[in-house]
Amino acid sequence: MDPELWSVSDSPQSETFFTVYVNFLASRGPLSDEQKKAWALLDEVFDEECQSHLKELGLPHC
């Protein structure tokens, strides 16, 4: 998967993996604001960890 798809973006048009995933979860049942915030935090942490790991391996990263 392209590293940019993991990146958190301020653009409302941005479709990161977690945006798509949270929308999928919401299609299966309601998500509270607290749950959405938790997924957003996980998105940020996951992106930071992935990008750091990719950089250490000398692979494409953002």
Rosetta constraint file for C-alpha pairs under 8 A:
AtomPair CA 1 CA 5 HARMONIC 7.13 0.50
AtomPair CA 2 CA 6 HARMONIC 7.65 0.50
AtomPair CA 3 CA 7 HARMONIC 6.94 0.50
AtomPair CA 3 CA 51 HARMONIC 7.26 0.50
AtomPair CA 3 CA 60 HARMONIC 7.02 0.50
AtomPair CA 3 CA 61 HARMONIC 5.51 0.50
AtomPair CA 3 CA 62 HARMONIC 6.38 0.50
AtomPair CA 4 CA 16 HARMONIC 7.95 0.50
AtomPair CA 4 CA 61 HARMONIC 7.41 0.50
AtomPair CA 4 CA 62 HARMONIC 6.16 0.50
AtomPair CA 5 CA 15 HARMONIC 7.34 0.50
AtomPair CA 5 CA 16 HARMONIC 4.88 0.50
AtomPair CA 5 CA 17 HARMONIC 6.01 0.50
AtomPair CA 6 CA 16 HARMONIC 5.60 0.50
AtomPair CA 6 CA 17 HARMONIC 5.87 0.50
AtomPair CA 6 CA 18 HARMONIC 7.59 0.50
AtomPair CA 6 CA 43 HARMONIC 7.74 0.50
AtomPair CA 6 CA 46 HARMONIC 7.99 0.50
AtomPair CA 6 CA 47 HARMONIC 5.52 0.50
AtomPair CA 7 CA 16 HARMONIC 6.55 0.50
AtomPair CA 7 CA 44 HARMONIC 7.76 0.50
AtomPair CA 7 CA 47 HARMONIC 5.73 0.50
AtomPair CA 7 CA 62 HARMONIC 7.52 0.50
AtomPair CA 8 CA 16 HARMONIC 6.87 0.50
AtomPair CA 8 CA 43 HARMONIC 7.16 0.50
AtomPair CA 8 CA 44 HARMONIC 6.33 0.50
AtomPair CA 8 CA 47 HARMONIC 7.17 0.50
AtomPair CA 9 CA 14 HARMONIC 6.16 0.50
AtomPair CA 9 CA 16 HARMONIC 7.89 0.50
AtomPair CA 10 CA 14 HARMONIC 7.48 0.50
AtomPair CA 15 CA 19 HARMONIC 5.75 0.50
AtomPair CA 15 CA 20 HARMONIC 6.46 0.50
AtomPair CA 16 CA 20 HARMONIC 6.47 0.50
AtomPair CA 17 CA 21 HARMONIC 6.11 0.50
AtomPair CA 18 CA 22 HARMONIC 5.86 0.50
AtomPair CA 18 CA 39 HARMONIC 7.43 0.50
AtomPair CA 18 CA 40 HARMONIC 7.59 0.50
AtomPair CA 18 CA 43 HARMONIC 6.05 0.50
AtomPair CA 19 CA 23 HARMONIC 6.17 0.50
AtomPair CA 20 CA 24 HARMONIC 6.20 0.50
AtomPair CA 21 CA 25 HARMONIC 6.25 0.50
AtomPair CA 22 CA 26 HARMONIC 6.11 0.50
AtomPair CA 22 CA 36 HARMONIC 7.38 0.50
AtomPair CA 22 CA 39 HARMONIC 7.30 0.50
AtomPair CA 23 CA 27 HARMONIC 6.26 0.50
AtomPair CA 24 CA 28 HARMONIC 6.71 0.50
AtomPair CA 25 CA 29 HARMONIC 6.55 0.50
AtomPair CA 25 CA 30 HARMONIC 7.89 0.50
AtomPair CA 25 CA 31 HARMONIC 7.55 0.50
AtomPair CA 26 CA 30 HARMONIC 5.29 0.50
AtomPair CA 26 CA 31 HARMONIC 5.79 0.50
AtomPair CA 31 CA 35 HARMONIC 5.94 0.50
AtomPair CA 31 CA 36 HARMONIC 6.51 0.50
AtomPair CA 32 CA 36 HARMONIC 6.31 0.50
AtomPair CA 33 CA 37 HARMONIC 6.12 0.50
AtomPair CA 34 CA 38 HARMONIC 6.19 0.50
AtomPair CA 35 CA 39 HARMONIC 6.26 0.50
AtomPair CA 36 CA 40 HARMONIC 6.17 0.50
AtomPair CA 37 CA 41 HARMONIC 6.20 0.50
AtomPair CA 38 CA 42 HARMONIC 6.20 0.50
AtomPair CA 39 CA 43 HARMONIC 6.05 0.50
AtomPair CA 40 CA 44 HARMONIC 6.43 0.50
AtomPair CA 41 CA 45 HARMONIC 6.30 0.50
AtomPair CA 42 CA 46 HARMONIC 5.83 0.50
AtomPair CA 43 CA 47 HARMONIC 6.02 0.50
AtomPair CA 44 CA 48 HARMONIC 6.24 0.50
AtomPair CA 45 CA 49 HARMONIC 6.20 0.50
AtomPair CA 46 CA 50 HARMONIC 6.03 0.50
AtomPair CA 47 CA 51 HARMONIC 5.99 0.50
AtomPair CA 48 CA 52 HARMONIC 6.09 0.50
AtomPair CA 49 CA 53 HARMONIC 6.12 0.50
AtomPair CA 50 CA 54 HARMONIC 6.07 0.50
AtomPair CA 51 CA 55 HARMONIC 6.09 0.50
AtomPair CA 51 CA 61 HARMONIC 5.53 0.50
AtomPair CA 51 CA 62 HARMONIC 6.45 0.50
AtomPair CA 52 CA 56 HARMONIC 6.25 0.50
AtomPair CA 53 CA 57 HARMONIC 6.32 0.50
AtomPair CA 54 CA 58 HARMONIC 6.24 0.50
AtomPair CA 54 CA 59 HARMONIC 5.06 0.50
AtomPair CA 54 CA 60 HARMONIC 6.55 0.50
AtomPair CA 54 CA 61 HARMONIC 5.87 0.50
AtomPair CA 55 CA 59 HARMONIC 5.82 0.50
AtomPair CA 55 CA 60 HARMONIC 7.02 0.50
AtomPair CA 55 CA 61 HARMONIC 6.02 0.50
